[in-house]
Amino acid sequence: MRIALFQTGGGDGKAGTLDRIGRAAAEAAAGGGALLICPEMVLTGYDIGPDAVRAGAEPADGPSAARLAETARASGIAILYGYPERGADGAVYNAAQLIGPDGRPLLNQRKTHLYGELDRSCFAAGPDAFALAEVGGLRCGVLICYDVEFPELVRRHALAGADAVLVPTALMDPYRIVAETIVPARAFENGLYVAYANRCGREGRLTYCGLSTVAGPDGSVLARAGQSEELLVAELDPARLAALRAAGTHLDDRRPELYRNNATPRTEG
């Protein structure tokens, strides 16, 4: 399956961003792509403050979702995009929705690990819900930015049968280690693909570092972007995945009885 990661800085407002996603989807589809992955909070921006987040929030079936469903149908490509979701409970979540190439929603993931005051001032934490959806013959799970830095979540997807973990993100300087080291490590230790689609440029107090990355199940970097806007393309090969999994040992050699206390804080003494 060929995928494309749309590394962008946004800044065009929601209508302009939807237009740009449409152009990126058409370009990706013309190159044989089956999936376009956009960054975290791509529709509104990320470091925009609580008032702007609330003003830009929409339900999962809101007008932007309808517009992107049309885009997906027109281009014949699945689209994953980040946005502020207004839940039925009235709370606002940092969410990412995956829409299939026929325009139907496949899954909607809410960020579970909130990053500092920037996230906590704007969003409620997502619940214990980690769905998988099939795209291009691969079972895909979604995590959002900081979530991928918790190895338990990627392992959870791997144990559920995920072939790829898709990660819309808004990684800023100086934390390039996440794109350069953590993302390939998560792919290697779980025997799956990880596609990490970042923002670029400056926004509010943040300078995003770009470096969108696709890592293979052997930890190799299949594609990595620079620091400016680009459409990054990579191939996720089911045959390569199967071969590497046959040689891998991490999941088979787990001893879960040793990990039962992992949720318990360490005490000094």
N, C-alpha and C positions, 0 to 999 in steps of 0.2 A: 504494500500500500504506500503510495506516495502522499506525503503530508507537506503542508506549508505553514510556517510560523510567520505571522505578520508582526514584526517588531516595529512599533510606531510610537511617536511621542504624543499623538492626539493634538488637542488644543484647538480643534475646529468646531467645538460644540457638538451636541448629540447628533443633529441632522447632518453636519459635515462629516462626522466620524462614520455614520451609517453609510454615507456615500463612498467613503474611502474603503470601508470593509467590502462594499459591493465591488469596487474595482479590484481589490486584492483577491476576492473570491473568483472573479472572472479570470484573472491572470493565473491563479493557481489551477483552476479547472482546465484552462487551455493547455497547461503544461502536464496534464494527466493527474492532477491532485485529486484525492478523495476526501481530504479534510483540511480545513483552514483553522488554525488556532490563533486567537487574538489574546492580548495581555489582560491582566487583572484590571477590572474597572475601566475597560477600554471606552465604554460609552460616555463616561462623564469625566474621567480623570480620577486619580487616586488621592493625592494630597490636596484636596479642595475644601476641606473643612466640613463640620457637621451640617451646617445649614444648606450648603450646596448639595451634599450627599442626600439629605432628606428631600430637597426640591427635585432632584433628578431620579429618585427611586421610583420603580415601576413594579407591578406584579410580574410573575414569571410569564404570564400570558398577555402582557401589556403591548402597547403600540410598537415598541422597538422589537420585541419578539416577533410580532406579526410582520414587520418590515424585513427582518432577517430570515424569516421563514420564506418569504417571497424571493429573497436573494438566493437562498439555498436551492430552491426549486428551479429558479432561472438558470443557475450555474451548474446544477447537478452535483453539488459538493456539500458535505457536512460542515457545519460552522460551530466552533466553540468560542464563546465570548464572555468577558467579565462585565458585571453591571451591579448597581445597587438594587437589591430586590426588596420591595415592600411586601412583607409576608401577610398572610391572612390574620395573624395575631397583632398586626400594626407595627411590629418591629422591622427594622431595616437590617438586611444581611448583606455581607460582601459575598456575592454569588457568581457562579459561572454556569451558563446553560449551553447544552449541546443539542443542536438541531440537525436532524438527518437530511440527506440530500433530497428527500421528498417534502421537506418543510415541516415534518412532524417533530415535536420535542422528544428527545431520547432520555435526557436526565438533566436535573438541576441540582448543582452541588453548592452548599453554603460553607464558607470558610469556618473552620472549627477552632483554630488557634489564632487568637487575635494578637497582632504585633503592636505592643506598646500603646501609648496614649493615642497615637494616630488612629489605630483601629478601634480601640475601646471607646473613644469619644463619638464614633460614628456608627458602630455596628453592634448587633447582638451576635454571640457566638452560635455557630451552626450546631445542629443536633447530631446524635450518633446515627448517621445515615450515609452510607458509602455505596452507591449503586454502581453497577457496570452496564455498559451498553456496547453493542456490536457496531463497528464501523469498518467497512472494507474487509470483512472477514476476521477482524481482530477484536478481542474483548478489551474495552477501554474503561479505565476509571479516571476520575478527575480529582485533583487536589488544587488548592489555591495558595500560591506563594509560600508563606511561612510554614504551611502544613507539611510540605515536602521535607522540611528540615527535622521532622520528627520521624525517625525510622519506623516506628510502630505503624504508621498509617500506610506507608508504601508496602510494608510486609503484609498488612491486612489485605490490601488489594491483591498482592501476589498469591496469598493463600486462598483467596476467593476465586482465583483463576484469571486474573487480569494478564493480558499480553502487553499492555502499554498503559502508562500513567501519564496523563496530559495535565500540564501545570501552567495555567495563566498566572503571571507573576508581575510584580512591580519592584524588582530588586534594585537597590540603590547602592552607590559607593558608600563605604569602602568594603562592601560585603561580596566581592567577586568570587570569593572562595565557594559560595553556594553554586554558582554556574560552573566554575572550573573544576571543583573537586567533589562536592556533595552530590550533585546530580549524577555524574558518572558512577559514583560509589553506590547510590541507591539502585541504579540499573543493574550493576554487577552483582550486588549481594542478594538481589531478588530475581535475577534471570528474566528481566523484561526490558522493554523500551521505556525511556522517560523523555518526554518532549516538553521543554521549558521555554515558554514564550514570554519575553520580557518587554518592558517599555524602554524608551530611550529619551535623551534630552533632559531638560530641566522642568520642574513643576513645583510650585510652592517652595518648600524648604529642601526639596530633594533633587539630586542629580542621579538619574537612572543610568546604570552601567551597560545596558544592552546585553551583549553576549548570550543571546538566546541560543539554546543548546539542545541538540538531540543526541542522546546517549544510547548505545546498544547494550544488549544483555551481557556482553563480555566487558562492559565498562568503557569501551572505545567511544570516542566522540565522532559521531557520523557527520555532524554539521554544527558549525558555530558561527553566529553573526558577529559583526563588528559592533561599533557603538552608535551607529546612525540608523536611520530607518531603512529596512530592507525586508524582502520576502525570502525567507530561508527555506530551502527545500531539502527533504531527506526521504529515503526509502526505508520502510519498515517491512522486513522480509520474513514471512512466516516460516519458511524453510530454514533460514539462518537461526531464527528463534528456537525452533525445534532441535536443531543440531547442538546449539550451545546449551540448551536445557538438559539434553541427554548427557552432556559432559559435566554439568554443574552439580554441586553437592550441597549447597547451603540449605535449601528447603528440605531435602531428604534427611540431612544430618542434624536437624533441629532437635533439641531436648526441652520441650515446653515445660517439663516439671521443674526446670532450673530457673524459669522466668516468672514464676507465679508472684514473686514479691516485687516485680518491676514497677508496679503502681504505688508502692509504699515509699515515701520519702526516706532517704538515708538519715540515720541519726548518728550523731557523734558520741564517742564514748569508748 
